[in-house]
Amino acid sequence: MKRMDRRALFASGAAAALLAATGVQAQIAPRSGGRLRAALSGASRDDAWDRAPNGLFMMAAHHTVFEALTEVAADGSLRGALATGWQGSEGGRTWVFELRAGVKFHDGTPMRAQDVVASLTDQVDGSVAAEGAGRVVVQLDQAQADLPYVLSGALIRPADAAARARGVGTGLYRVQKFDAGRQFIGVRIGDHYKNNRAGWFDTVEFVSIPAKEVRAEALRAGLVDAADVSGADALADNRAFMHLPDAARCQQIVHRDIGVPAEIGTRHALDDLRMAERWWRV
């Protein structure tokens, strides 16, 4: 057996201690299975799938069910999601997006360029048009060099109004149950293009708990795995929990039975609203 150098051993131990101190786990290989349960704030009985979300509860649900043309990784880099590539011209006034082939909505309907056009028309200052079956052209009124980055937050929904209202998306999880302002349950689909790269839970469940103290108590009692509870002092005994992104900037508290990547997104809470696809059960 090869002996580990003492300096390397010390360095690895120090790194593990640092990660533990910041509340983030050392990298553990993701595995599939189990359920993620989260207590979230900001829900409303007026919440709906075909309406822009306001509170964290519905924002998290939307980003679990739907996808955008692009997505921002935890390290801040931009990558393709429903678009595999894009090209700007005219100083950023014209953008062409190449759509991913073979994508289907959760009801089995193929995603079309027309669905993207319908989803983006009200999201940009300009026009959006389909160019064939697999390309969308965005013509802006004014140049916008960061449009691909901005569109990471513009979720793509079916052009069909009835399908939009039912929450039919292309994300890793389809809607199994939705009680507006109270509960969302999503079930992992089996043939997604992100298979073996994301979406490790079999199911995810978000419950609405308006009061911060009650969300913390639900976490303490083991009723949920995560909660949007700010402040590292929210739980008296925090050895079983992680503060994300860290104790100083705590936006949510997560039980250590949940695995999280070594680097998480910090633009929004809940790993940039992508906890359902990025986290896993240890």
Secondary structure, 3 states (H helix, E strand, C coil): CCCCCHHHHHHHHHHHHHHHHHCCCCCCCCCCCCEEEEEECCCCCCCCCCCCCCCHHHHHHHHHHCEECEEECCCCCEEECCEEEEEEEHHHCEEEEEECCCCECCCCCECCHHHHHHHHCCCCCEEEEECCCCEEEEEECCCCCCHHHHHHHCEECCCCHHHHHCCCCCCCEEEEEEECCCEEEEEECCCCCCCCCCCCCCEEEEEECCCHHHHHHHHHCCCCCEECCCCCCCCCCCCCEEEECCCCCCCEEEECCEECCCCCCCCCHHHHHCHHHHCEEC
